[in-house]
Amino acid sequence: MSNIKYRKDIDGLRAFAVISVVLFHLEFSWVKSGFLGVDVFFVISGYLITTIIIRDLQQGIFSIKNFYLRRIRRILPALIVVTLFSSFFAWLILTPGDLMSYSKSLITALGSFSNLFFFKTLNFGYFNTDSSIIPLLHTWSLGIEEQFYIVWPIILILLFKLKLSSKKNLVIITVILTLASISFFFWKHFPKFYYIPIARGFELLFGCILAILLNNRKAVSHNKFTLNALSIASFIMMVVPCYFVVVPYPSIWTLVACLGAAMYIFSGSYQNTTPIFNRVLSFKPFVAIGVISYSLYLWHWPIIAYANYMSLTKTPVVCLVIFIVSIVLATLSYFFVEKPFRHKIKFNLTKSVLLLWITPIIIACLFALGTRHIAGFGFNSISKETQDKTSFYGVLKKDSLCYNEEGENPNFLKDSAILPDFKKCEIGRNKNDISPDVLVVGDSHAFSDTGMLNVMLKNAKLSGYVVTQSSTPLLIRKANEYENGSSVKNRDTVVVEMLKKHKFKYVVIAGNWVNHKPINILKQRLLNDIEFIESQGAVPVLMVDSPSSTIQPTCGLTRLGKILGSRCYFAKENPKFDDEEVNQLIYKIQANNKKVKVIDPTKIICDNEKCYTSIGETPLYFNQSTDYNSHLSYAGSTLIGELYLKKYDNPFLKTVTTSTETKT
């Protein structure tokens, strides 16, 4: 198999791509969408691989056996080393449930299909595993590339055998495949498709088209001004989306970045001419980073993921340390793993598959069996009882629709106009066929309060009915504040009608209040709710929202946490979340209308200065898919309710004698 002429500027482009990815993962605010560096990598791979394959096919020397052998030597050795280190730290740091999940991703990463594993298992709802703590999540891109390496050579071989290998035919067929992939990319607005080859294939195919166009290009004169203009344009097309635009998925900006990468490669493809931006990225520091870019990509993410798992704040010093450690490990990996296996340690295809693919997968399977069947397998063990206490749903089942979640329920909009079954959504005193005394409405934060409300309602011998939904904390809005056919409008309508028909004693309203500022609009909506609830003869109960935590819920409850004496608390006044203004509003409303009840879980979670992630052996929070935890676990919520009743009166037992007039 032939080699193509080495281009320093392509290694420089690799450096741009990997630095963008690493800085984005380190959460520098000025790197808006550095993840697009992966898309740039795809363009480079498509170009280089297609150039090699077509050249060898034309010369009659292409061997698919040798092609796969070179890919194995290029990809697997460094991946194996990184997963070995990652698995040790997974065993040391992860809790049993997370270690079990890690072991599954380990098998698929080594098997070259982790992208399909994450496509199947990762959910993008609000309450799913935080992707920032999955150590091998970044291997999805390797899966995409490796699946491309399996399919694309076969397609090219068939085209050559069918006499369709003219440049014109190759371009037409590749363009058709690219357009099909782009169409799928935009047609299916579904986050999971981020991980599947058919939706990402166009990025690799951009490079393939370029390789076909440049293959056997006739010597023609070229205009240096034009090439410099292309180089500068390519710089703008890559830098702007990576660093200045918050790019959603899918987005036209992805196409812009990929086209920019292709233009960059094209502008530097003429001999004796290195355009301006290509020249910049050909400087030695960029080339050096580009040479180790594969190892750097492999190493950086597990380090960041474990730092996230241990709730390390990404201060400038921490970020610098992570970056330097990643560079050092990548350099060692390149010189002592990548280069030897590519140039010195050479096995035939059978031995390579056996030693570098099958054997690691078998070992990973044994590791996975250990996580499942050996008690206390991981060092950072935690009792099953404590692990179970991090559950969000508790006595109310996930499929009951007591909480209608947009990210989980495919019929979310339809079900927003339907009230869930009372028997499945009852808390407090069990009445079943008897009408409930208390209505609990709001968003996910209201649902996370059901543990403490269950305790209080049982104590008061009252029955509660839980009707909650994503991002729907309030009842009454003006007509122009709704989107037509919105889930919020649907839910508000059916809840209001139910309140008119059924006489509840209390109506509890809870929500993630800080998401509904400005404060004057929130104030008016709360007053509207209170006025309506009182007009229906019920007592309004406002929940103060639980403080948001950036610390892992099991902090201090694991073996490692106890050994390290982890500091599992956070400042009560956290400017990141700024909920004090809302809390003051709630208490002001109560001060002006004594009929309004207020339940404040922060009285239990926090002291004068600090708030805690656990009490005793009970984690208070549920681990959700964001960089912070703002939802109580069911066990934590229940414990808060029990402790609340020991220190304060049950708000559902107080007799109401004050006027219903509301002023503020």
C-alpha positions as CSV (number, residue, x, y, z in Angstrom):
1,M,0.0,0.0,0.0
2,S,1.4,3.3,-1.1
3,N,1.9,6.4,1.0
4,I,0.8,9.9,0.0
5,K,3.1,12.9,0.2
6,Y,3.3,14.3,3.8
7,R,1.7,17.7,4.3
8,K,2.7,19.7,7.4
9,D,-0.4,21.9,7.0
10,I,-2.7,18.9,7.4
11,D,-1.1,18.1,10.7
12,G,-1.6,21.7,11.6
13,L,-5.3,21.3,10.7
14,R,-5.4,18.3,13.1
15,A,-3.9,20.6,15.8
16,F,-6.7,23.2,15.2
17,A,-9.3,20.5,15.4
18,V,-8.1,18.8,18.6
19,I,-7.3,22.0,20.4
20,S,-10.8,23.2,19.6
21,V,-12.3,20.0,21.1
22,V,-10.1,20.0,24.2
23,L,-10.8,23.7,25.0
24,F,-14.5,23.2,24.5
25,H,-14.5,20.2,26.9
26,L,-12.6,22.3,29.4
27,E,-15.6,24.6,29.2
28,F,-13.9,27.8,28.2
29,S,-16.8,30.2,27.6
30,W,-15.1,31.7,24.5
31,V,-15.1,28.4,22.7
32,K,-18.7,28.2,21.8
33,S,-18.8,25.0,19.7
34,G,-15.3,23.5,19.7
35,F,-16.9,20.0,19.3
36,L,-16.9,20.8,15.6
37,G,-13.2,19.9,15.6
38,V,-14.4,16.3,15.4
39,D,-16.2,17.2,12.2
40,V,-13.0,18.6,10.8
41,F,-11.2,15.4,11.7
42,F,-13.8,13.5,9.7
43,V,-13.1,15.6,6.6
44,I,-9.4,15.0,7.0
45,S,-9.9,11.2,7.4
46,G,-12.2,11.0,4.4
47,Y,-9.6,12.8,2.2
48,L,-6.5,10.9,3.3
49,I,-8.2,7.4,3.2
50,T,-9.8,8.0,-0.2
51,T,-6.6,9.3,-1.7
52,I,-4.7,6.2,-0.6
53,I,-7.4,3.7,-1.7
54,I,-8.0,5.3,-5.2
55,R,-4.2,5.6,-5.9
56,D,-3.6,1.9,-5.0
57,L,-6.7,0.7,-6.9
58,Q,-5.5,2.6,-10.0
59,Q,-2.0,1.1,-9.7
60,G,-3.5,-2.4,-9.1
61,I,-1.8,-2.8,-5.7
62,F,-4.7,-2.2,-3.3
63,S,-5.1,-5.0,-0.7
64,I,-8.1,-4.7,1.6
65,K,-6.3,-7.1,4.0
66,N,-3.4,-4.7,4.3
67,F,-5.7,-1.7,4.5
68,Y,-7.5,-3.2,7.5
69,L,-4.2,-4.2,9.1
70,R,-2.9,-0.7,8.9
71,R,-6.1,0.7,10.4
72,I,-5.8,-1.8,13.3
73,R,-2.2,-0.8,13.9
74,R,-3.1,2.9,13.7
75,I,-6.1,2.9,15.9
76,L,-6.2,0.1,18.4
77,P,-2.8,0.2,20.3
78,A,-3.3,3.7,21.7
79,L,-7.0,3.0,22.4
80,I,-6.1,-0.1,24.4
81,V,-3.6,1.8,26.5
82,V,-6.0,4.6,27.2
83,T,-8.8,2.2,28.1
84,L,-6.5,0.3,30.5
85,F,-5.7,3.5,32.4
86,S,-9.3,4.6,32.2
87,S,-10.6,1.3,33.5
88,F,-8.2,1.5,36.5
89,F,-9.6,4.9,37.4
90,A,-13.1,3.7,36.7
91,W,-12.5,0.9,39.2
92,L,-11.1,3.4,41.7
93,I,-13.5,6.2,41.4
94,L,-16.9,5.2,39.9
95,T,-19.7,3.9,42.1
96,P,-21.0,0.4,41.3
97,G,-23.9,1.4,39.1
98,D,-21.7,3.8,37.1
99,L,-18.9,1.2,36.9
100,M,-21.3,-1.3,35.4
101,S,-22.4,1.2,32.8
102,Y,-18.7,2.0,32.1
103,S,-17.9,-1.7,31.5
104,K,-20.5,-1.9,28.8
105,S,-19.1,1.2,27.1
106,L,-15.6,-0.3,27.4
107,I,-16.6,-3.4,25.4
108,T,-18.2,-1.4,22.7
109,A,-15.3,1.1,22.5
110,L,-12.9,-1.8,21.9
111,G,-15.3,-3.4,19.6
112,S,-15.5,-0.3,17.4
113,F,-19.2,0.3,17.9
114,S,-19.5,2.5,20.9
115,N,-21.4,5.1,18.8
116,L,-24.2,2.6,18.3
117,F,-24.1,1.7,22.0
118,F,-24.5,5.4,22.9
119,F,-27.2,5.8,20.2
120,K,-29.2,3.0,21.8
121,T,-28.6,3.7,25.5
122,L,-28.1,7.4,25.9
123,N,-31.3,9.3,26.6
124,F,-31.4,13.1,26.1
125,G,-34.2,13.8,28.5
126,Y,-33.6,16.0,31.5
127,F,-33.1,13.2,33.9
128,N,-30.6,10.9,32.2
129,T,-27.0,10.2,32.8
130,D,-24.8,13.3,32.7
131,S,-22.8,12.9,29.5
132,S,-19.9,14.9,31.0
133,I,-19.1,12.0,33.4
134,I,-19.0,9.2,30.8
135,P,-15.3,8.5,30.4
136,L,-15.4,6.7,27.0
137,L,-18.1,8.8,25.4
138,H,-15.6,10.4,23.0
139,T,-15.0,7.0,21.4
140,W,-18.2,7.4,19.4
141,S,-16.2,9.3,16.8
142,L,-13.8,6.3,16.5
143,G,-16.8,4.1,15.9
144,I,-18.0,6.3,13.1
145,E,-14.6,6.3,11.4
146,E,-14.0,2.6,11.9
147,Q,-17.4,1.8,10.4
148,F,-16.6,4.1,7.5
149,Y,-13.3,2.2,7.0
150,I,-15.2,-1.0,6.7
151,V,-17.8,0.1,4.1
152,W,-16.0,2.7,2.0
153,P,-13.2,0.6,0.6
154,I,-15.7,-2.1,-0.4
155,I,-17.8,0.6,-2.3
156,L,-14.7,1.8,-4.1
157,I,-13.6,-1.7,-5.0
158,L,-17.1,-2.5,-6.5
159,L,-17.1,0.8,-8.5
160,F,-13.7,-0.1,-10.0
161,K,-14.8,-3.7,-10.8
162,L,-18.0,-2.3,-12.4
163,K,-16.0,0.0,-14.6
164,L,-17.5,3.0,-12.8
165,S,-14.2,4.4,-11.6
166,S,-13.8,7.4,-13.9
167,K,-13.4,10.6,-12.0
168,K,-16.8,11.8,-13.2
169,N,-18.6,8.7,-12.0
170,L,-16.8,8.6,-8.7
171,V,-17.7,12.3,-8.1
172,I,-21.3,11.8,-9.0
173,I,-21.8,8.7,-6.9
174,T,-20.0,10.3,-3.9
175,V,-22.0,13.5,-4.2
176,I,-25.2,11.5,-4.2
177,L,-24.2,9.7,-1.1
178,T,-23.2,13.0,0.5
179,L,-26.5,14.6,-0.3
180,A,-28.3,11.6,1.1
181,S,-26.4,11.9,4.3
182,I,-27.0,15.6,4.6
183,S,-30.7,15.1,3.9
184,F,-30.9,12.6,6.7
185,F,-28.8,14.9,9.0
186,F,-31.4,17.7,8.6
187,W,-34.5,15.5,8.2
188,K,-34.4,13.8,11.5
189,H,-34.2,16.4,14.3
190,F,-33.3,13.8,16.9
191,P,-30.3,14.3,19.2
192,K,-29.4,10.6,19.2
193,F,-28.7,10.7,15.5
194,Y,-25.5,12.6,16.4
195,Y,-24.0,9.1,16.9
196,I,-24.9,7.2,13.8
197,P,-22.9,6.9,10.6
198,I,-25.6,7.7,8.1
199,A,-26.2,11.2,9.7
200,R,-22.4,11.9,10.0
201,G,-21.2,10.3,6.7
202,F,-21.4,13.5,4.7
203,E,-18.5,14.9,6.8
204,L,-16.2,12.1,5.8
205,L,-17.6,12.2,2.2
206,F,-16.6,15.9,1.9
207,G,-13.0,14.7,2.2
208,C,-13.7,11.8,-0.2
209,I,-15.1,14.1,-2.9
210,L,-12.0,16.4,-2.5
211,A,-9.7,13.4,-2.8
212,I,-11.4,12.2,-6.0
213,L,-11.2,15.7,-7.5
214,L,-7.5,16.1,-6.7
215,N,-6.6,12.6,-7.9
216,N,-4.4,12.7,-11.0
217,R,-5.0,16.4,-11.3
218,K,-3.3,17.8,-14.4
219,A,-0.6,20.3,-13.8
220,V,-2.3,23.6,-14.3
221,S,-1.2,27.1,-13.4
222,H,-2.6,28.4,-10.2
223,N,-3.3,31.9,-8.9
224,K,-1.6,32.6,-5.5
225,F,-4.1,35.3,-4.7
226,T,-7.0,32.9,-5.2
227,L,-5.4,30.2,-3.1
228,N,-4.7,32.7,-0.3
229,A,-8.3,33.9,-0.5
230,L,-9.5,30.3,-0.2
231,S,-7.1,29.7,2.7
232,I,-8.4,32.8,4.6
233,A,-12.0,31.9,3.8
234,S,-11.5,28.4,5.1
235,F,-10.0,29.9,8.3
236,I,-13.1,32.1,8.8
237,M,-15.5,29.2,8.0
238,M,-13.9,27.0,10.6
239,V,-13.0,29.5,13.3
240,V,-16.4,31.3,13.4
241,P,-18.6,28.3,14.1
242,C,-16.0,26.7,16.5
243,Y,-15.4,29.8,18.6
244,F,-18.1,32.4,18.0
245,V,-21.4,30.6,17.4
246,V,-23.4,28.3,19.7
247,V,-24.1,25.6,17.2
248,P,-27.2,23.4,17.8
249,Y,-27.6,19.9,16.3
250,P,-28.4,19.7,13.4
251,S,-27.1,23.0,12.0
252,I,-26.0,24.5,8.7
253,W,-22.9,25.6,10.7
254,T,-21.7,22.0,10.6
255,L,-21.7,22.1,6.8
256,V,-19.8,25.4,6.9
257,A,-17.1,24.1,9.1
258,C,-16.7,20.9,7.0
259,L,-16.6,22.9,3.8
260,G,-14.0,25.2,5.3
261,A,-11.8,22.1,6.2
262,A,-12.1,20.9,2.6
263,M,-11.3,24.3,1.2
264,Y,-8.2,24.5,3.5
265,I,-7.0,21.1,2.3
266,F,-7.6,22.1,-1.3
267,S,-5.8,25.4,-1.0
268,G,-2.7,23.7,0.3
269,S,-2.6,21.0,-2.4
270,Y,-0.5,22.8,-5.0
271,Q,3.2,22.3,-4.9
272,N,5.6,25.1,-4.2
273,T,2.7,27.2,-2.8
274,T,1.6,27.4,0.8
275,P,-1.3,29.8,1.3
276,I,-1.3,32.1,4.3
277,F,-3.5,30.2,6.8
278,N,-1.9,26.9,5.7
279,R,1.5,28.5,6.4
280,V,0.4,29.5,9.9
281,L,-0.7,26.0,10.8
282,S,2.5,24.6,9.4
283,F,4.5,26.2,12.3
284,K,6.3,23.7,14.4
285,P,4.1,24.0,17.5
286,F,1.0,23.3,15.5
287,V,2.5,20.4,13.6
288,A,3.8,18.9,16.9
289,I,0.3,19.0,18.3
290,G,-1.1,17.6,15.1
291,V,1.3,14.6,15.2
292,I,0.0,13.6,18.6
293,S,-3.6,14.7,18.0
294,Y,-5.0,11.2,18.0
295,S,-3.5,10.3,21.3
296,L,-4.4,13.8,22.7
297,Y,-8.0,13.2,21.7
298,L,-8.1,9.8,23.4
299,W,-6.5,11.0,26.6
300,H,-8.1,14.3,27.3
301,W,-11.7,13.3,27.7
302,P,-11.3,10.5,30.4
303,I,-9.3,12.9,32.5
304,I,-12.0,15.6,32.2
305,A,-14.8,13.1,32.8
306,Y,-13.2,11.8,36.0
307,A,-12.6,15.4,37.1
308,N,-16.3,16.1,36.5
309,Y,-17.2,13.0,38.3
310,M,-15.3,14.1,41.4
311,S,-16.9,17.6,41.1
312,L,-13.6,19.4,40.6
313,T,-14.3,23.0,39.7
314,K,-12.7,24.0,36.4
315,T,-10.6,26.9,37.6
316,P,-7.9,28.2,35.3
317,V,-5.3,26.2,37.2
318,V,-7.2,23.0,37.1
319,C,-7.8,23.4,33.3
320,L,-4.1,24.1,32.8
321,V,-3.1,21.0,34.7
322,I,-5.6,18.9,32.7
323,F,-4.3,20.3,29.4
324,I,-0.6,19.7,30.3
325,V,-1.2,16.2,31.7
326,S,-3.1,15.4,28.5
327,I,-0.3,16.7,26.3
328,V,2.3,14.7,28.3
329,L,0.4,11.5,28.1
330,A,-0.4,12.0,24.5
331,T,3.3,12.6,23.7
332,L,4.3,9.4,25.6
333,S,1.5,7.5,23.9
334,Y,2.6,8.6,20.5
335,F,6.3,7.8,20.9
336,F,6.0,4.6,22.9
337,V,2.7,3.1,21.6
338,E,1.6,4.6,18.3
339,K,5.0,4.8,16.5
340,P,6.3,1.3,17.5
341,F,3.1,-0.4,16.5
342,R,3.0,1.4,13.2
343,H,6.6,0.9,12.2
344,K,8.4,-1.7,14.3
345,I,6.0,-4.1,16.0
346,K,4.4,-5.8,13.1
347,F,2.0,-8.8,13.2
348,N,0.0,-10.2,10.4
349,L,-3.7,-9.6,10.2
350,T,-4.7,-12.7,12.1
351,K,-2.4,-12.0,15.0
352,S,-3.3,-8.4,15.0
353,V,-7.0,-9.1,15.2
354,L,-6.4,-11.7,17.9
355,L,-4.1,-9.6,20.1
356,L,-5.4,-6.1,19.5
357,W,-9.1,-6.7,19.0
358,I,-10.5,-10.0,20.3
359,T,-8.3,-10.4,23.4
360,P,-9.0,-6.9,24.8
361,I,-12.7,-7.4,24.2
362,I,-12.6,-10.7,26.1
363,I,-10.8,-9.0,29.0
364,A,-13.3,-6.2,28.9
365,C,-16.2,-8.8,29.1
366,L,-14.6,-10.3,32.1
367,F,-14.3,-6.9,33.7
368,A,-18.0,-6.3,33.0
369,L,-18.9,-9.7,34.6
370,G,-16.9,-8.6,37.7
371,T,-18.9,-5.4,38.0
372,R,-22.2,-7.4,37.8
373,H,-21.5,-10.5,39.8
374,I,-18.7,-9.7,42.3
375,A,-19.9,-7.8,45.4
376,G,-17.7,-4.8,46.1
377,F,-15.8,-5.2,42.8
378,G,-14.9,-1.5,42.5
379,F,-12.8,0.2,45.1
380,N,-15.3,3.0,45.4
381,S,-18.1,0.8,46.6
382,I,-21.3,2.2,47.9
383,S,-24.1,0.2,49.5
384,K,-26.9,-0.8,47.2
385,E,-29.3,0.8,49.7
386,T,-27.5,4.1,49.3
387,Q,-27.3,3.7,45.5
388,D,-31.0,3.1,45.4
389,K,-31.6,6.3,47.4
390,T,-30.5,8.4,44.4
391,S,-33.6,7.3,42.5
392,F,-35.8,10.2,41.2
393,Y,-39.1,8.4,40.8
394,G,-39.7,6.7,44.2
395,V,-43.3,5.4,44.8
396,L,-44.6,7.0,41.6
397,K,-43.6,4.9,38.6
398,K,-41.7,6.3,35.7
399,D,-44.4,5.3,33.2
400,S,-47.3,6.6,35.2
401,L,-47.3,10.1,33.6
402,C,-47.5,11.7,37.0
403,Y,-44.6,13.5,35.5
404,N,-44.9,14.0,31.8
405,E,-41.3,14.5,30.6
406,E,-40.7,15.9,27.1
407,G,-37.3,14.1,26.6
408,E,-38.8,10.7,27.6
409,N,-42.4,10.5,26.4
410,P,-42.8,10.2,22.6
411,N,-46.5,11.3,23.1
412,F,-45.5,14.2,25.2
413,L,-47.7,16.9,23.5
414,K,-50.7,14.6,23.3
415,D,-50.4,13.5,26.9
416,S,-50.0,17.1,28.0
417,A,-53.8,17.5,27.5
418,I,-54.6,14.3,29.4
419,L,-54.7,14.0,33.2
420,P,-52.9,10.9,34.6
421,D,-54.6,8.2,36.5
422,F,-55.2,9.3,40.1
423,K,-54.6,5.8,41.4
424,K,-51.1,5.8,39.9
425,C,-50.3,9.3,41.0
426,E,-51.5,9.3,44.6
427,I,-49.3,10.3,47.6
428,G,-50.2,10.7,51.2
429,R,-53.0,8.8,52.7
430,N,-54.2,6.0,50.4
431,K,-57.8,6.7,49.3
432,N,-57.8,5.1,45.8
433,D,-61.4,5.6,44.7
434,I,-62.1,8.6,47.0
435,S,-61.4,12.1,45.6
436,P,-58.0,13.6,46.6
437,D,-57.7,16.4,49.1
438,V,-54.5,18.0,47.7
439,L,-53.4,18.8,44.1
440,V,-49.7,19.0,43.3
441,V,-48.9,20.9,40.1
442,G,-45.7,22.2,38.6
443,D,-42.6,21.1,36.7
444,S,-39.9,18.5,37.4
445,H,-39.0,20.3,40.6
446,A,-42.5,19.9,41.8
447,F,-42.2,16.2,41.1
448,S,-38.9,16.0,43.0
449,D,-40.8,17.4,46.1
450,T,-43.3,14.5,46.2
451,G,-41.2,12.6,48.8
452,M,-41.5,15.3,51.4
453,L,-45.1,16.1,50.4
454,N,-46.0,12.4,50.8
455,V,-44.6,12.5,54.4
456,M,-46.5,15.6,55.3
457,L,-49.8,14.5,53.7
458,K,-49.7,11.1,55.5
459,N,-49.1,12.9,58.7
460,A,-52.1,15.1,58.0
461,K,-54.2,12.1,56.8
462,L,-54.7,13.7,53.5
463,S,-54.5,12.3,49.9
464,G,-52.6,14.1,47.2
465,Y,-52.8,13.9,43.4
466,V,-49.6,14.6,41.5
467,V,-49.9,16.2,38.0
468,T,-46.6,17.5,36.9
469,Q,-44.9,18.2,33.5
470,S,-41.7,19.4,32.0
471,S,-41.3,23.2,32.2
472,T,-44.9,23.8,33.3
473,P,-44.9,25.3,36.8
474,L,-47.8,27.7,36.6
475,L,-51.5,27.6,36.0
476,I,-52.7,30.9,34.7
477,R,-51.2,32.8,31.8
478,K,-52.5,35.4,29.3
479,A,-53.6,34.0,26.0
480,N,-50.8,35.7,24.2
481,E,-48.2,34.0,26.5
482,Y,-48.9,30.6,24.9
483,E,-47.7,29.1,21.7
484,N,-50.5,27.6,19.7
485,G,-50.7,23.9,20.4
486,S,-48.1,24.1,23.1
487,S,-47.8,21.5,25.9
488,V,-48.0,24.2,28.5
489,K,-51.3,25.5,27.2
490,N,-52.7,22.0,27.0
491,R,-51.7,21.2,30.6
492,D,-52.8,24.5,32.0
493,T,-56.2,24.1,30.4
494,V,-57.0,20.6,31.7
495,V,-55.7,21.5,35.2
496,V,-57.8,24.7,35.4
497,E,-60.9,22.8,34.3
498,M,-60.2,20.1,36.9
499,L,-59.9,22.7,39.7
500,K,-63.2,24.2,38.6
501,K,-65.0,20.8,38.8
502,H,-63.3,19.3,41.9
503,K,-62.9,21.0,45.2
504,F,-59.4,20.5,46.6
505,K,-58.5,21.6,50.1
506,Y,-55.0,22.6,49.1
507,V,-53.2,23.2,45.8
508,V,-49.4,22.9,45.9
509,I,-47.4,24.9,43.3
510,A,-43.7,24.2,42.8
511,G,-41.2,24.8,40.1
512,N,-37.8,25.9,39.0
513,W,-38.6,29.5,39.7
514,V,-35.4,31.0,38.4
515,N,-36.2,29.9,34.9
516,H,-39.3,32.0,34.9
517,K,-37.8,35.5,35.5
518,P,-37.9,38.4,35.1
519,I,-39.2,38.7,38.7
520,N,-42.1,41.0,37.9
521,I,-43.6,38.5,35.4
522,L,-43.1,35.6,37.9
523,K,-44.7,37.7,40.6
524,Q,-47.8,38.4,38.5
525,R,-48.2,34.8,37.5
526,L,-47.9,33.6,41.1
527,L,-50.5,36.2,42.2
528,N,-52.8,35.1,39.4
529,D,-52.5,31.4,40.5
530,I,-53.1,32.3,44.1
531,E,-56.2,34.3,43.2
532,F,-57.6,31.6,41.1
533,I,-56.9,28.8,43.7
534,E,-58.6,30.8,46.4
535,S,-61.6,31.5,44.2
536,Q,-62.0,27.7,44.0
537,G,-62.0,27.4,47.8
538,A,-58.6,25.9,48.1
539,V,-55.5,27.0,50.1
540,P,-52.5,27.9,48.0
541,V,-49.2,26.2,49.0
542,L,-46.0,27.6,47.5
543,M,-42.8,25.5,47.5
544,V,-39.4,27.3,47.9
545,D,-37.2,25.6,45.4
546,S,-34.3,23.4,46.6
547,P,-30.8,25.0,46.1
548,S,-28.9,23.7,43.0
549,S,-25.7,21.7,43.7
550,T,-22.7,21.3,41.5
551,I,-21.5,18.3,43.6
552,Q,-22.1,14.7,42.9
553,P,-25.1,13.4,45.0
554,T,-23.0,10.5,46.4
555,C,-20.2,12.7,47.5
556,G,-18.9,11.5,50.9
557,L,-21.0,8.4,50.8
558,T,-18.6,6.2,48.8
559,R,-15.5,4.5,50.1
560,L,-13.1,6.9,48.3
561,G,-15.2,9.9,49.4
562,K,-14.9,8.8,53.0
563,I,-11.2,8.2,52.8
564,L,-10.6,11.6,51.2
565,G,-12.9,13.3,53.6
566,S,-14.7,14.9,50.7
567,R,-16.2,18.3,51.3
568,C,-19.8,17.7,50.3
569,Y,-21.4,21.0,50.7
570,F,-21.7,24.2,48.7
571,A,-22.2,27.9,49.4
572,K,-25.8,28.8,50.3
573,E,-25.6,32.0,48.2
574,N,-24.5,30.7,44.8
575,P,-24.5,33.5,42.2
576,K,-24.7,31.0,39.4
577,F,-28.3,30.1,40.3
578,D,-29.4,33.3,42.1
579,D,-32.7,32.1,43.6
580,E,-32.6,34.3,46.7
581,E,-34.6,37.0,44.9
582,V,-37.4,34.5,44.1
583,N,-37.4,33.1,47.7
584,Q,-37.8,36.7,49.0
585,L,-40.8,37.1,46.6
586,I,-42.5,34.0,47.9
587,Y,-42.1,35.0,51.6
588,K,-43.3,38.5,50.7
589,I,-46.4,37.1,49.1
590,Q,-47.1,35.0,52.3
591,A,-46.5,38.1,54.5
592,N,-49.2,39.9,52.6
593,N,-51.6,37.0,52.5
594,K,-51.5,34.8,55.6
595,K,-53.7,32.2,53.9
596,V,-50.8,31.3,51.6
597,K,-48.7,28.4,53.0
598,V,-44.9,28.1,52.3
599,I,-42.8,25.0,52.5
600,D,-39.1,25.7,52.5
601,P,-36.8,22.6,52.2
602,T,-33.7,24.9,52.4
603,K,-34.4,25.0,56.1
604,I,-33.3,21.4,56.2
605,I,-30.8,21.3,53.4
606,C,-28.8,24.4,54.5
607,D,-27.5,26.0,57.6
608,N,-26.7,29.7,57.7
609,E,-23.8,29.5,55.2
610,K,-23.7,26.0,53.6
611,C,-26.0,23.6,51.9
612,Y,-25.3,19.8,52.0
613,T,-25.6,17.1,49.4
614,S,-26.4,14.4,51.9
615,I,-27.7,13.9,55.4
616,G,-26.3,10.8,57.2
617,E,-26.2,8.1,54.6
618,T,-28.9,9.6,52.4
619,P,-28.0,11.5,49.2
620,L,-30.4,14.4,48.9
621,Y,-30.1,14.9,45.2
622,F,-30.7,13.0,42.0
623,N,-27.9,12.9,39.5
624,Q,-29.2,14.5,36.3
625,S,-27.9,15.1,32.8
626,T,-26.6,18.7,33.4
627,D,-23.5,20.2,35.1
628,Y,-25.5,20.7,38.3
629,N,-28.1,18.9,40.4
630,S,-31.3,20.8,41.2
631,H,-33.7,17.9,41.7
632,L,-34.1,16.0,45.0
633,S,-33.9,12.3,45.0
634,Y,-37.1,10.6,46.3
635,A,-35.3,9.3,49.4
636,G,-33.7,12.7,50.0
637,S,-37.0,14.5,49.6
638,T,-38.6,12.0,52.0
639,L,-35.9,12.5,54.6
640,I,-36.3,16.3,54.3
641,G,-40.0,15.9,54.9
642,E,-39.4,13.8,58.1
643,L,-36.9,16.2,59.5
644,Y,-39.1,19.2,58.6
645,L,-42.0,17.8,60.7
646,K,-39.6,17.4,63.6
647,K,-38.7,21.1,63.6
648,Y,-41.7,22.8,62.1
649,D,-45.5,22.6,62.0
650,N,-47.1,20.6,59.3
651,P,-48.5,23.2,56.9
652,F,-51.4,20.9,56.0
653,L,-52.6,20.8,59.6
654,K,-52.9,24.5,60.3
655,T,-56.4,25.9,60.5
656,V,-57.1,28.8,58.2
657,T,-58.8,31.7,59.7
658,T,-57.4,34.7,57.8
659,S,-58.9,36.7,55.0
660,T,-58.4,35.4,51.5
661,E,-57.5,38.9,50.2
662,T,-54.1,38.9,48.4
663,K,-51.9,41.9,48.4
664,T,-48.3,42.5,47.6
